[in-house]
Amino acid sequence: ERTEFVDVKAQGAVRTLRVVLSGSEYADIIELWLAPDFRYLPVKARYTNSNGDVIEQLATTINFR
């Protein structure tokens, strides 16, 4: 778990906690950047498979009421 800032276009730099999910039996890695100031909403997600292929998603705006 690590504190990092992620740039969300509409909000600017958002403080996040980076969580890495992996296991010894799997080569796949899932990384989540959770924003504690927004109820731990995931603002960034990255999946890396055993071949090194990467899929990444990034929030562009956060709208809470």
PDBQT receptor file of N, H, CA, C and O in Angstrom, charges set to zero:
ATOM      1  N   GLU A   1       0.848  -1.178   0.000  1.00  0.00    +0.000 N 
ATOM      2  CA  GLU A   1       0.000   0.000   0.000  1.00  0.00    +0.000 C 
ATOM      3  C   GLU A   1       0.889   1.234   0.000  1.00  0.00    +0.000 C 
ATOM      4  O   GLU A   1       1.798   1.351   0.821  1.00  0.00    +0.000 OA
ATOM      5  N   ARG A   2       0.625   2.153  -0.922  1.00  0.00    +0.000 N 
ATOM      6  H   ARG A   2      -0.114   2.058  -1.589  1.00  0.00    +0.000 HD
ATOM      7  CA  ARG A   2       1.464   3.333  -1.090  1.00  0.00    +0.000 C 
ATOM      8  C   ARG A   2       0.610   4.541  -1.445  1.00  0.00    +0.000 C 
ATOM      9  O   ARG A   2      -0.330   4.412  -2.229  1.00  0.00    +0.000 OA
ATOM     10  N   THR A   3       0.909   5.703  -0.893  1.00  0.00    +0.000 N 
ATOM     11  H   THR A   3       1.673   5.807  -0.256  1.00  0.00    +0.000 HD
ATOM     12  CA  THR A   3       0.190   6.924  -1.242  1.00  0.00    +0.000 C 
ATOM     13  C   THR A   3       0.813   7.525  -2.490  1.00  0.00    +0.000 C 
ATOM     14  O   THR A   3       2.025   7.728  -2.559  1.00  0.00    +0.000 OA
ATOM     15  N   GLU A   4      -0.039   7.809  -3.485  1.00  0.00    +0.000 N 
ATOM     16  H   GLU A   4      -1.024   7.644  -3.429  1.00  0.00    +0.000 HD
ATOM     17  CA  GLU A   4       0.397   8.430  -4.733  1.00  0.00    +0.000 C 
ATOM     18  C   GLU A   4      -0.672   9.418  -5.172  1.00  0.00    +0.000 C 
ATOM     19  O   GLU A   4      -1.790   9.400  -4.659  1.00  0.00    +0.000 OA
ATOM     20  N   PHE A   5      -0.328  10.279  -6.118  1.00  0.00    +0.000 N 
ATOM     21  H   PHE A   5       0.581  10.295  -6.534  1.00  0.00    +0.000 HD
ATOM     22  CA  PHE A   5      -1.296  11.200  -6.692  1.00  0.00    +0.000 C 
ATOM     23  C   PHE A   5      -1.556  10.794  -8.132  1.00  0.00    +0.000 C 
ATOM     24  O   PHE A   5      -0.627  10.500  -8.884  1.00  0.00    +0.000 OA
ATOM     25  N   VAL A   6      -2.838  10.781  -8.512  1.00  0.00    +0.000 N 
ATOM     26  H   VAL A   6      -3.593  11.019  -7.901  1.00  0.00    +0.000 HD
ATOM     27  CA  VAL A   6      -3.256  10.444  -9.867  1.00  0.00    +0.000 C 
ATOM     28  C   VAL A   6      -3.944  11.675 -10.446  1.00  0.00    +0.000 C 
ATOM     29  O   VAL A   6      -4.778  12.295  -9.787  1.00  0.00    +0.000 OA
ATOM     30  N   ASP A   7      -3.591  12.024 -11.676  1.00  0.00    +0.000 N 
ATOM     31  H   ASP A   7      -2.913  11.521 -12.212  1.00  0.00    +0.000 HD
ATOM     32  CA  ASP A   7      -4.196  13.185 -12.326  1.00  0.00    +0.000 C 
ATOM     33  C   ASP A   7      -5.527  12.777 -12.953  1.00  0.00    +0.000 C 
ATOM     34  O   ASP A   7      -5.563  12.017 -13.921  1.00  0.00    +0.000 OA
ATOM     35  N   VAL A   8      -6.615  13.289 -12.392  1.00  0.00    +0.000 N 
ATOM     36  H   VAL A   8      -6.586  13.906 -11.606  1.00  0.00    +0.000 HD
ATOM     37  CA  VAL A   8      -7.950  13.101 -12.935  1.00  0.00    +0.000 C 
ATOM     38  C   VAL A   8      -8.308  14.430 -13.598  1.00  0.00    +0.000 C 
ATOM     39  O   VAL A   8      -8.391  15.454 -12.920  1.00  0.00    +0.000 OA
ATOM     40  N   LYS A   9      -8.519  14.423 -14.909  1.00  0.00    +0.000 N 
ATOM     41  H   LYS A   9      -8.451  13.591 -15.459  1.00  0.00    +0.000 HD
ATOM     42  CA  LYS A   9      -8.674  15.667 -15.682  1.00  0.00    +0.000 C 
ATOM     43  C   LYS A   9      -9.542  16.721 -15.004  1.00  0.00    +0.000 C 
ATOM     44  O   LYS A   9      -9.110  17.863 -14.851  1.00  0.00    +0.000 OA
ATOM     45  N   ALA A  10     -10.742  16.365 -14.600  1.00  0.00    +0.000 N 
ATOM     46  H   ALA A  10     -11.093  15.437 -14.724  1.00  0.00    +0.000 HD
ATOM     47  CA  ALA A  10     -11.682  17.344 -14.049  1.00  0.00    +0.000 C 
ATOM     48  C   ALA A  10     -11.317  17.806 -12.631  1.00  0.00    +0.000 C 
ATOM     49  O   ALA A  10     -11.680  18.914 -12.237  1.00  0.00    +0.000 OA
ATOM     50  N   GLN A  11     -10.607  16.976 -11.863  1.00  0.00    +0.000 N 
ATOM     51  H   GLN A  11     -10.313  16.075 -12.183  1.00  0.00    +0.000 HD
ATOM     52  CA  GLN A  11     -10.280  17.301 -10.473  1.00  0.00    +0.000 C 
ATOM     53  C   GLN A  11      -8.819  17.693 -10.269  1.00  0.00    +0.000 C 
ATOM     54  O   GLN A  11      -8.488  18.306  -9.254  1.00  0.00    +0.000 OA
ATOM     55  N   GLY A  12      -7.967  17.365 -11.181  1.00  0.00    +0.000 N 
ATOM     56  H   GLY A  12      -8.235  16.867 -12.006  1.00  0.00    +0.000 HD
ATOM     57  CA  GLY A  12      -6.531  17.587 -10.987  1.00  0.00    +0.000 C 
ATOM     58  C   GLY A  12      -5.927  16.412 -10.229  1.00  0.00    +0.000 C 
ATOM     59  O   GLY A  12      -6.394  15.279 -10.351  1.00  0.00    +0.000 OA
ATOM     60  N   ALA A  13      -4.896  16.686  -9.453  1.00  0.00    +0.000 N 
ATOM     61  H   ALA A  13      -4.517  17.606  -9.354  1.00  0.00    +0.000 HD
ATOM     62  CA  ALA A  13      -4.200  15.629  -8.711  1.00  0.00    +0.000 C 
ATOM     63  C   ALA A  13      -5.071  15.133  -7.554  1.00  0.00    +0.000 C 
ATOM     64  O   ALA A  13      -5.482  15.912  -6.694  1.00  0.00    +0.000 OA
ATOM     65  N   VAL A  14      -5.343  13.833  -7.548  1.00  0.00    +0.000 N 
ATOM     66  H   VAL A  14      -5.009  13.200  -8.246  1.00  0.00    +0.000 HD
ATOM     67  CA  VAL A  14      -6.169  13.211  -6.506  1.00  0.00    +0.000 C 
ATOM     68  C   VAL A  14      -5.278  12.277  -5.693  1.00  0.00    +0.000 C 
ATOM     69  O   VAL A  14      -4.559  11.447  -6.250  1.00  0.00    +0.000 OA
ATOM     70  N   ARG A  15      -5.333  12.423  -4.367  1.00  0.00    +0.000 N 
ATOM     71  H   ARG A  15      -5.917  13.097  -3.915  1.00  0.00    +0.000 HD
ATOM     72  CA  ARG A  15      -4.559  11.553  -3.475  1.00  0.00    +0.000 C 
ATOM     73  C   ARG A  15      -5.150  10.150  -3.517  1.00  0.00    +0.000 C 
ATOM     74  O   ARG A  15      -6.364   9.974  -3.411  1.00  0.00    +0.000 OA
ATOM     75  N   THR A  16      -4.286   9.156  -3.672  1.00  0.00    +0.000 N 
ATOM     76  H   THR A  16      -3.300   9.298  -3.759  1.00  0.00    +0.000 HD
ATOM     77  CA  THR A  16      -4.752   7.772  -3.745  1.00  0.00    +0.000 C 
ATOM     78  C   THR A  16      -3.875   6.846  -2.921  1.00  0.00    +0.000 C 
ATOM     79  O   THR A  16      -2.742   7.173  -2.570  1.00  0.00    +0.000 OA
ATOM     80  N   LEU A  17      -4.429   5.691  -2.627  1.00  0.00    +0.000 N 
ATOM     81  H   LEU A  17      -5.350   5.426  -2.912  1.00  0.00    +0.000 HD
ATOM     82  CA  LEU A  17      -3.675   4.591  -2.039  1.00  0.00    +0.000 C 
ATOM     83  C   LEU A  17      -3.525   3.542  -3.133  1.00  0.00    +0.000 C 
ATOM     84  O   LEU A  17      -4.524   3.089  -3.693  1.00  0.00    +0.000 OA
ATOM     85  N   ARG A  18      -2.309   3.155  -3.442  1.00  0.00    +0.000 N 
ATOM     86  H   ARG A  18      -1.498   3.523  -2.987  1.00  0.00    +0.000 HD
ATOM     87  CA  ARG A  18      -2.059   2.154  -4.476  1.00  0.00    +0.000 C 
ATOM     88  C   ARG A  18      -2.016   0.777  -3.831  1.00  0.00    +0.000 C 
ATOM     89  O   ARG A  18      -1.259   0.537  -2.891  1.00  0.00    +0.000 OA
ATOM     90  N   VAL A  19      -2.845  -0.123  -4.354  1.00  0.00    +0.000 N 
ATOM     91  H   VAL A  19      -3.460   0.072  -5.118  1.00  0.00    +0.000 HD
ATOM     92  CA  VAL A  19      -2.918  -1.489  -3.857  1.00  0.00    +0.000 C 
ATOM     93  C   VAL A  19      -2.534  -2.414  -5.006  1.00  0.00    +0.000 C 
ATOM     94  O   VAL A  19      -3.051  -2.278  -6.115  1.00  0.00    +0.000 OA
ATOM     95  N   VAL A  20      -1.628  -3.355  -4.743  1.00  0.00    +0.000 N 
ATOM     96  H   VAL A  20      -1.208  -3.465  -3.842  1.00  0.00    +0.000 HD
ATOM     97  CA  VAL A  20      -1.188  -4.313  -5.757  1.00  0.00    +0.000 C 
ATOM     98  C   VAL A  20      -1.673  -5.695  -5.350  1.00  0.00    +0.000 C 
ATOM     99  O   VAL A  20      -1.409  -6.157  -4.240  1.00  0.00    +0.000 OA
ATOM    100  N   LEU A  21      -2.383  -6.349  -6.258  1.00  0.00    +0.000 N 
ATOM    101  H   LEU A  21      -2.598  -5.973  -7.160  1.00  0.00    +0.000 HD
ATOM    102  CA  LEU A  21      -2.905  -7.689  -6.016  1.00  0.00    +0.000 C 
ATOM    103  C   LEU A  21      -2.161  -8.666  -6.923  1.00  0.00    +0.000 C 
ATOM    104  O   LEU A  21      -2.207  -8.553  -8.148  1.00  0.00    +0.000 OA
ATOM    105  N   SER A  22      -1.490  -9.603  -6.317  1.00  0.00    +0.000 N 
ATOM    106  H   SER A  22      -1.453  -9.695  -5.322  1.00  0.00    +0.000 HD
ATOM    107  CA  SER A  22      -0.787 -10.638  -7.088  1.00  0.00    +0.000 C 
ATOM    108  C   SER A  22      -0.626 -11.844  -6.175  1.00  0.00    +0.000 C 
ATOM    109  O   SER A  22      -0.807 -11.753  -4.961  1.00  0.00    +0.000 OA
ATOM    110  N   GLY A  23      -0.289 -12.953  -6.771  1.00  0.00    +0.000 N 
ATOM    111  H   GLY A  23      -0.141 -13.027  -7.757  1.00  0.00    +0.000 HD
ATOM    112  CA  GLY A  23      -0.101 -14.167  -5.986  1.00  0.00    +0.000 C 
ATOM    113  C   GLY A  23       1.067 -14.960  -6.533  1.00  0.00    +0.000 C 
ATOM    114  O   GLY A  23       1.453 -14.791  -7.689  1.00  0.00    +0.000 OA
ATOM    115  N   SER A  24       1.619 -15.805  -5.723  1.00  0.00    +0.000 N 
ATOM    116  H   SER A  24       1.305 -15.942  -4.783  1.00  0.00    +0.000 HD
ATOM    117  CA  SER A  24       2.778 -16.588  -6.142  1.00  0.00    +0.000 C 
ATOM    118  C   SER A  24       2.424 -17.601  -7.216  1.00  0.00    +0.000 C 
ATOM    119  O   SER A  24       3.289 -17.992  -8.000  1.00  0.00    +0.000 OA
ATOM    120  N   GLU A  25       1.156 -18.039  -7.268  1.00  0.00    +0.000 N 
ATOM    121  H   GLU A  25       0.453 -17.721  -6.631  1.00  0.00    +0.000 HD
ATOM    122  CA  GLU A  25       0.760 -19.031  -8.256  1.00  0.00    +0.000 C 
ATOM    123  C   GLU A  25       0.339 -18.411  -9.591  1.00  0.00    +0.000 C 
ATOM    124  O   GLU A  25       0.159 -19.134 -10.571  1.00  0.00    +0.000 OA
ATOM    125  N   TYR A  26       0.179 -17.080  -9.645  1.00  0.00    +0.000 N 
ATOM    126  H   TYR A  26       0.325 -16.493  -8.850  1.00  0.00    +0.000 HD
ATOM    127  CA  TYR A  26      -0.230 -16.391 -10.867  1.00  0.00    +0.000 C 
ATOM    128  C   TYR A  26       0.798 -15.333 -11.238  1.00  0.00    +0.000 C 
ATOM    129  O   TYR A  26       1.369 -14.677 -10.367  1.00  0.00    +0.000 OA
ATOM    130  N   ALA A  27       1.030 -15.173 -12.530  1.00  0.00    +0.000 N 
ATOM    131  H   ALA A  27       0.566 -15.707 -13.238  1.00  0.00    +0.000 HD
ATOM    132  CA  ALA A  27       1.949 -14.137 -12.993  1.00  0.00    +0.000 C 
ATOM    133  C   ALA A  27       1.199 -12.829 -13.254  1.00  0.00    +0.000 C 
ATOM    134  O   ALA A  27       1.825 -11.790 -13.462  1.00  0.00    +0.000 OA
ATOM    135  N   ASP A  28      -0.142 -12.871 -13.245  1.00  0.00    +0.000 N 
ATOM    136  H   ASP A  28      -0.651 -13.715 -13.076  1.00  0.00    +0.000 HD
ATOM    137  CA  ASP A  28      -0.938 -11.673 -13.493  1.00  0.00    +0.000 C 
ATOM    138  C   ASP A  28      -0.866 -10.730 -12.293  1.00  0.00    +0.000 C 
ATOM    139  O   ASP A  28      -0.772 -11.168 -11.146  1.00  0.00    +0.000 OA
ATOM    140  N   ILE A  29      -0.912  -9.425 -12.581  1.00  0.00    +0.000 N 
ATOM    141  H   ILE A  29      -0.989  -9.070 -13.512  1.00  0.00    +0.000 HD
ATOM    142  CA  ILE A  29      -0.869  -8.414 -11.522  1.00  0.00    +0.000 C 
ATOM    143  C   ILE A  29      -2.014  -7.436 -11.748  1.00  0.00    +0.000 C 
ATOM    144  O   ILE A  29      -2.240  -6.986 -12.871  1.00  0.00    +0.000 OA
ATOM    145  N   ILE A  30      -2.731  -7.110 -10.687  1.00  0.00    +0.000 N 
ATOM    146  H   ILE A  30      -2.547  -7.476  -9.775  1.00  0.00    +0.000 HD
ATOM    147  CA  ILE A  30      -3.777  -6.095 -10.726  1.00  0.00    +0.000 C 
ATOM    148  C   ILE A  30      -3.366  -4.984  -9.764  1.00  0.00    +0.000 C 
ATOM    149  O   ILE A  30      -3.062  -5.236  -8.598  1.00  0.00    +0.000 OA
ATOM    150  N   GLU A  31      -3.362  -3.751 -10.272  1.00  0.00    +0.000 N 
ATOM    151  H   GLU A  31      -3.609  -3.546 -11.219  1.00  0.00    +0.000 HD
ATOM    152  CA  GLU A  31      -3.045  -2.594  -9.436  1.00  0.00    +0.000 C 
ATOM    153  C   GLU A  31      -4.263  -1.680  -9.413  1.00  0.00    +0.000 C 
ATOM    154  O   GLU A  31      -4.864  -1.413 -10.453  1.00  0.00    +0.000 OA
ATOM    155  N   LEU A  32      -4.624  -1.203  -8.228  1.00  0.00    +0.000 N 
ATOM    156  H   LEU A  32      -4.135  -1.420  -7.383  1.00  0.00    +0.000 HD
ATOM    157  CA  LEU A  32      -5.747  -0.289  -8.056  1.00  0.00    +0.000 C 
ATOM    158  C   LEU A  32      -5.273   0.949  -7.317  1.00  0.00    +0.000 C 
ATOM    159  O   LEU A  32      -4.520   0.851  -6.349  1.00  0.00    +0.000 OA
ATOM    160  N   TRP A  33      -5.714   2.108  -7.772  1.00  0.00    +0.000 N 
ATOM    161  H   TRP A  33      -6.326   2.187  -8.559  1.00  0.00    +0.000 HD
ATOM    162  CA  TRP A  33      -5.442   3.367  -7.098  1.00  0.00    +0.000 C 
ATOM    163  C   TRP A  33      -6.775   3.836  -6.530  1.00  0.00    +0.000 C 
ATOM    164  O   TRP A  33      -7.664   4.229  -7.285  1.00  0.00    +0.000 OA
ATOM    165  N   LEU A  34      -6.924   3.800  -5.205  1.00  0.00    +0.000 N 
ATOM    166  H   LEU A  34      -6.201   3.481  -4.592  1.00  0.00    +0.000 HD
ATOM    167  CA  LEU A  34      -8.177   4.114  -4.518  1.00  0.00    +0.000 C 
ATOM    168  C   LEU A  34      -8.087   5.499  -3.881  1.00  0.00    +0.000 C 
ATOM    169  O   LEU A  34      -7.093   5.823  -3.232  1.00  0.00    +0.000 OA
ATOM    170  N   ALA A  35      -9.128   6.315  -4.067  1.00  0.00    +0.000 N 
ATOM    171  H   ALA A  35      -9.936   6.052  -4.595  1.00  0.00    +0.000 HD
ATOM    172  CA  ALA A  35      -9.135   7.693  -3.565  1.00  0.00    +0.000 C 
ATOM    173  C   ALA A  35      -9.875   7.786  -2.235  1.00  0.00    +0.000 C 
ATOM    174  O   ALA A  35     -11.106   7.772  -2.225  1.00  0.00    +0.000 OA
ATOM    175  N   PRO A  36      -9.159   7.881  -1.104  1.00  0.00    +0.000 N 
ATOM    176  CA  PRO A  36      -9.824   7.939   0.200  1.00  0.00    +0.000 C 
ATOM    177  C   PRO A  36     -10.729   9.158   0.374  1.00  0.00    +0.000 C 
ATOM    178  O   PRO A  36     -11.703   9.092   1.124  1.00  0.00    +0.000 OA
ATOM    179  N   ASP A  37     -10.428  10.267  -0.301  1.00  0.00    +0.000 N 
ATOM    180  H   ASP A  37      -9.636  10.321  -0.910  1.00  0.00    +0.000 HD
ATOM    181  CA  ASP A  37     -11.267  11.463  -0.185  1.00  0.00    +0.000 C 
ATOM    182  C   ASP A  37     -12.579  11.328  -0.951  1.00  0.00    +0.000 C 
ATOM    183  O   ASP A  37     -13.465  12.172  -0.817  1.00  0.00    +0.000 OA
ATOM    184  N   PHE A  38     -12.707  10.276  -1.750  1.00  0.00    +0.000 N 
ATOM    185  H   PHE A  38     -11.988   9.591  -1.858  1.00  0.00    +0.000 HD
ATOM    186  CA  PHE A  38     -13.913   9.997  -2.524  1.00  0.00    +0.000 C 
ATOM    187  C   PHE A  38     -14.417   8.586  -2.229  1.00  0.00    +0.000 C 
ATOM    188  O   PHE A  38     -14.726   7.818  -3.140  1.00  0.00    +0.000 OA
ATOM    189  N   ARG A  39     -14.494   8.260  -0.932  1.00  0.00    +0.000 N 
ATOM    190  H   ARG A  39     -14.242   8.884  -0.192  1.00  0.00    +0.000 HD
ATOM    191  CA  ARG A  39     -15.006   6.967  -0.450  1.00  0.00    +0.000 C 
ATOM    192  C   ARG A  39     -14.269   5.774  -1.071  1.00  0.00    +0.000 C 
ATOM    193  O   ARG A  39     -14.874   4.741  -1.358  1.00  0.00    +0.000 OA
ATOM    194  N   TYR A  40     -12.988   5.927  -1.270  1.00  0.00    +0.000 N 
ATOM    195  H   TYR A  40     -12.496   6.766  -1.037  1.00  0.00    +0.000 HD
ATOM    196  CA  TYR A  40     -12.119   4.873  -1.816  1.00  0.00    +0.000 C 
ATOM    197  C   TYR A  40     -12.550   4.417  -3.211  1.00  0.00    +0.000 C 
ATOM    198  O   TYR A  40     -12.388   3.252  -3.574  1.00  0.00    +0.000 OA
ATOM    199  N   LEU A  41     -13.092   5.336  -3.971  1.00  0.00    +0.000 N 
ATOM    200  H   LEU A  41     -13.224   6.283  -3.676  1.00  0.00    +0.000 HD
ATOM    201  CA  LEU A  41     -13.436   5.068  -5.358  1.00  0.00    +0.000 C 
ATOM    202  C   LEU A  41     -12.159   4.739  -6.132  1.00  0.00    +0.000 C 
ATOM    203  O   LEU A  41     -11.165   5.451  -5.993  1.00  0.00    +0.000 OA
ATOM    204  N   PRO A  42     -12.162   3.680  -6.943  1.00  0.00    +0.000 N 
ATOM    205  CA  PRO A  42     -10.975   3.404  -7.759  1.00  0.00    +0.000 C 
ATOM    206  C   PRO A  42     -10.903   4.418  -8.904  1.00  0.00    +0.000 C 
ATOM    207  O   PRO A  42     -11.816   4.488  -9.726  1.00  0.00    +0.000 OA
ATOM    208  N   VAL A  43      -9.826   5.200  -8.963  1.00  0.00    +0.000 N 
ATOM    209  H   VAL A  43      -9.084   5.143  -8.296  1.00  0.00    +0.000 HD
ATOM    210  CA  VAL A  43      -9.678   6.205 -10.018  1.00  0.00    +0.000 C 
ATOM    211  C   VAL A  43      -8.720   5.743 -11.111  1.00  0.00    +0.000 C 
ATOM    212  O   VAL A  43      -8.637   6.352 -12.178  1.00  0.00    +0.000 OA
ATOM    213  N   LYS A  44      -7.999   4.660 -10.831  1.00  0.00    +0.000 N 
ATOM    214  H   LYS A  44      -8.066   4.166  -9.964  1.00  0.00    +0.000 HD
ATOM    215  CA  LYS A  44      -7.103   4.092 -11.833  1.00  0.00    +0.000 C 
ATOM    216  C   LYS A  44      -6.994   2.594 -11.572  1.00  0.00    +0.000 C 
ATOM    217  O   LYS A  44      -6.952   2.151 -10.424  1.00  0.00    +0.000 OA
ATOM    218  N   ALA A  45      -6.950   1.820 -12.661  1.00  0.00    +0.000 N 
ATOM    219  H   ALA A  45      -6.985   2.181 -13.594  1.00  0.00    +0.000 HD
ATOM    220  CA  ALA A  45      -6.794   0.372 -12.550  1.00  0.00    +0.000 C 
ATOM    221  C   ALA A  45      -5.861  -0.081 -13.658  1.00  0.00    +0.000 C 
ATOM    222  O   ALA A  45      -5.936   0.405 -14.786  1.00  0.00    +0.000 OA
ATOM    223  N   ARG A  46      -4.981  -1.015 -13.327  1.00  0.00    +0.000 N 
ATOM    224  H   ARG A  46      -4.920  -1.410 -12.410  1.00  0.00    +0.000 HD
ATOM    225  CA  ARG A  46      -4.051  -1.557 -14.311  1.00  0.00    +0.000 C 
ATOM    226  C   ARG A  46      -3.968  -3.069 -14.140  1.00  0.00    +0.000 C 
ATOM    227  O   ARG A  46      -3.817  -3.577 -13.029  1.00  0.00    +0.000 OA
ATOM    228  N   TYR A  47      -4.070  -3.772 -15.258  1.00  0.00    +0.000 N 
ATOM    229  H   TYR A  47      -4.193  -3.359 -16.160  1.00  0.00    +0.000 HD
ATOM    230  CA  TYR A  47      -3.947  -5.230 -15.272  1.00  0.00    +0.000 C 
ATOM    231  C   TYR A  47      -2.763  -5.585 -16.160  1.00  0.00    +0.000 C 
ATOM    232  O   TYR A  47      -2.689  -5.137 -17.304  1.00  0.00    +0.000 OA
ATOM    233  N   THR A  48      -1.843  -6.381 -15.645  1.00  0.00    +0.000 N 
ATOM    234  H   THR A  48      -1.904  -6.745 -14.715  1.00  0.00    +0.000 HD
ATOM    235  CA  THR A  48      -0.694  -6.860 -16.409  1.00  0.00    +0.000 C 
ATOM    236  C   THR A  48      -0.747  -8.378 -16.411  1.00  0.00    +0.000 C 
ATOM    237  O   THR A  48      -0.767  -9.007 -15.353  1.00  0.00    +0.000 OA
ATOM    238  N   ASN A  49      -0.769  -8.976 -17.620  1.00  0.00    +0.000 N 
ATOM    239  H   ASN A  49      -0.753  -8.465 -18.480  1.00  0.00    +0.000 HD
ATOM    240  CA  ASN A  49      -0.838 -10.438 -17.680  1.00  0.00    +0.000 C 
ATOM    241  C   ASN A  49       0.562 -11.043 -17.741  1.00  0.00    +0.000 C 
ATOM    242  O   ASN A  49       1.561 -10.323 -17.748  1.00  0.00    +0.000 OA
ATOM    243  N   SER A  50       0.621 -12.358 -17.785  1.00  0.00    +0.000 N 
ATOM    244  H   SER A  50      -0.191 -12.942 -17.780  1.00  0.00    +0.000 HD
ATOM    245  CA  SER A  50       1.903 -13.069 -17.728  1.00  0.00    +0.000 C 
ATOM    246  C   SER A  50       2.780 -12.803 -18.948  1.00  0.00    +0.000 C 
ATOM    247  O   SER A  50       3.990 -13.021 -18.888  1.00  0.00    +0.000 OA
ATOM    248  N   ASN A  51       2.192 -12.335 -20.061  1.00  0.00    +0.000 N 
ATOM    249  H   ASN A  51       1.209 -12.158 -20.109  1.00  0.00    +0.000 HD
ATOM    250  CA  ASN A  51       2.974 -11.994 -21.253  1.00  0.00    +0.000 C 
ATOM    251  C   ASN A  51       3.514 -10.565 -21.203  1.00  0.00    +0.000 C 
ATOM    252  O   ASN A  51       4.277 -10.153 -22.077  1.00  0.00    +0.000 OA
ATOM    253  N   GLY A  52       3.115  -9.812 -20.176  1.00  0.00    +0.000 N 
ATOM    254  H   GLY A  52       2.496 -10.146 -19.466  1.00  0.00    +0.000 HD
ATOM    255  CA  GLY A  52       3.541  -8.423 -20.054  1.00  0.00    +0.000 C 
ATOM    256  C   GLY A  52       2.593  -7.438 -20.718  1.00  0.00    +0.000 C 
ATOM    257  O   GLY A  52       2.867  -6.238 -20.743  1.00  0.00    +0.000 OA
ATOM    258  N   ASP A  53       1.461  -7.937 -21.267  1.00  0.00    +0.000 N 
ATOM    259  H   ASP A  53       1.238  -8.912 -21.247  1.00  0.00    +0.000 HD
ATOM    260  CA  ASP A  53       0.458  -7.050 -21.853  1.00  0.00    +0.000 C 
ATOM    261  C   ASP A  53      -0.213  -6.260 -20.728  1.00  0.00    +0.000 C 
ATOM    262  O   ASP A  53      -0.494  -6.805 -19.660  1.00  0.00    +0.000 OA
ATOM    263  N   VAL A  54      -0.466  -4.973 -20.976  1.00  0.00    +0.000 N 
ATOM    264  H   VAL A  54      -0.238  -4.531 -21.844  1.00  0.00    +0.000 HD
ATOM    265  CA  VAL A  54      -1.032  -4.093 -19.947  1.00  0.00    +0.000 C 
ATOM    266  C   VAL A  54      -2.337  -3.484 -20.447  1.00  0.00    +0.000 C 
ATOM    267  O   VAL A  54      -2.424  -3.000 -21.576  1.00  0.00    +0.000 OA
ATOM    268  N   ILE A  55      -3.353  -3.517 -19.581  1.00  0.00    +0.000 N 
ATOM    269  H   ILE A  55      -3.283  -3.911 -18.664  1.00  0.00    +0.000 HD
ATOM    270  CA  ILE A  55      -4.610  -2.813 -19.815  1.00  0.00    +0.000 C 
ATOM    271  C   ILE A  55      -4.765  -1.830 -18.662  1.00  0.00    +0.000 C 
ATOM    272  O   ILE A  55      -4.664  -2.210 -17.495  1.00  0.00    +0.000 OA
ATOM    273  N   GLU A  56      -5.012  -0.558 -18.995  1.00  0.00    +0.000 N 
ATOM    274  H   GLU A  56      -5.094  -0.249 -19.942  1.00  0.00    +0.000 HD
ATOM    275  CA  GLU A  56      -5.113   0.465 -17.952  1.00  0.00    +0.000 C 
ATOM    276  C   GLU A  56      -6.356   1.311 -18.178  1.00  0.00    +0.000 C 
ATOM    277  O   GLU A  56      -6.686   1.660 -19.311  1.00  0.00    +0.000 OA
ATOM    278  N   GLN A  57      -7.044   1.636 -17.082  1.00  0.00    +0.000 N 
ATOM    279  H   GLN A  57      -6.776   1.352 -16.161  1.00  0.00    +0.000 HD
ATOM    280  CA  GLN A  57      -8.192   2.514 -17.128  1.00  0.00    +0.000 C 
ATOM    281  C   GLN A  57      -7.961   3.658 -16.149  1.00  0.00    +0.000 C 
ATOM    282  O   GLN A  57      -7.404   3.458 -15.070  1.00  0.00    +0.000 OA
ATOM    283  N   LEU A  58      -8.395   4.863 -16.533  1.00  0.00    +0.000 N 
ATOM    284  H   LEU A  58      -8.848   5.025 -17.409  1.00  0.00    +0.000 HD
ATOM    285  CA  LEU A  58      -8.182   6.049 -15.714  1.00  0.00    +0.000 C 
ATOM    286  C   LEU A  58      -9.451   6.886 -15.733  1.00  0.00    +0.000 C 
ATOM    287  O   LEU A  58     -10.004   7.167 -16.796  1.00  0.00    +0.000 OA
ATOM    288  N   ALA A  59      -9.909   7.282 -14.550  1.00  0.00    +0.000 N 
ATOM    289  H   ALA A  59      -9.460   7.054 -13.687  1.00  0.00    +0.000 HD
ATOM    290  CA  ALA A  59     -11.085   8.156 -14.451  1.00  0.00    +0.000 C 
ATOM    291  C   ALA A  59     -10.746   9.536 -15.016  1.00  0.00    +0.000 C 
ATOM    292  O   ALA A  59      -9.626  10.025 -14.867  1.00  0.00    +0.000 OA
ATOM    293  N   THR A  60     -11.731  10.149 -15.665  1.00  0.00    +0.000 N 
ATOM    294  H   THR A  60     -12.640   9.752 -15.786  1.00  0.00    +0.000 HD
ATOM    295  CA  THR A  60     -11.532  11.505 -16.191  1.00  0.00    +0.000 C 
ATOM    296  C   THR A  60     -12.273  12.538 -15.365  1.00  0.00    +0.000 C 
ATOM    297  O   THR A  60     -11.952  13.726 -15.411  1.00  0.00    +0.000 OA
ATOM    298  N   THR A  61     -13.274  12.083 -14.604  1.00  0.00    +0.000 N 
ATOM    299  H   THR A  61     -13.535  11.119 -14.567  1.00  0.00    +0.000 HD
ATOM    300  CA  THR A  61     -14.016  12.993 -13.729  1.00  0.00    +0.000 C 
ATOM    301  C   THR A  61     -14.606  12.194 -12.563  1.00  0.00    +0.000 C 
ATOM    302  O   THR A  61     -14.858  10.995 -12.684  1.00  0.00    +0.000 OA
ATOM    303  N   ILE A  62     -14.820  12.867 -11.449  1.00  0.00    +0.000 N 
ATOM    304  H   ILE A  62     -14.616  13.841 -11.351  1.00  0.00    +0.000 HD
ATOM    305  CA  ILE A  62     -15.456  12.261 -10.280  1.00  0.00    +0.000 C 
ATOM    306  C   ILE A  62     -16.623  13.144  -9.906  1.00  0.00    +0.000 C 
ATOM    307  O   ILE A  62     -16.449  14.350  -9.727  1.00  0.00    +0.000 OA
ATOM    308  N   ASN A  63     -17.811  12.575  -9.784  1.00  0.00    +0.000 N 
ATOM    309  H   ASN A  63     -17.952  11.595  -9.929  1.00  0.00    +0.000 HD
ATOM    310  CA  ASN A  63     -19.016  13.334  -9.464  1.00  0.00    +0.000 C 
ATOM    311  C   ASN A  63     -19.709  12.683  -8.284  1.00  0.00    +0.000 C 
ATOM    312  O   ASN A  63     -20.357  11.647  -8.433  1.00  0.00    +0.000 OA
ATOM    313  N   PHE A  64     -19.573  13.296  -7.091  1.00  0.00    +0.000 N 
ATOM    314  H   PHE A  64     -19.046  14.137  -6.970  1.00  0.00    +0.000 HD
ATOM    315  CA  PHE A  64     -20.207  12.786  -5.874  1.00  0.00    +0.000 C 
ATOM    316  C   PHE A  64     -21.250  13.779  -5.398  1.00  0.00    +0.000 C 
ATOM    317  O   PHE A  64     -21.046  14.991  -5.472  1.00  0.00    +0.000 OA
ATOM    318  N   ARG A  65     -22.366  13.261  -4.910  1.00  0.00    +0.000 N 
ATOM    319  H   ARG A  65     -22.531  12.276  -4.850  1.00  0.00    +0.000 HD
ATOM    320  CA  ARG A  65     -23.418  14.145  -4.360  1.00  0.00    +0.000 C 
ATOM    321  C   ARG A  65     -23.616  13.863  -2.906  1.00  0.00    +0.000 C 
ATOM    322  O   ARG A  65     -24.453  14.497  -2.262  1.00  0.00    +0.000 OA
TER     323      ARG A  65
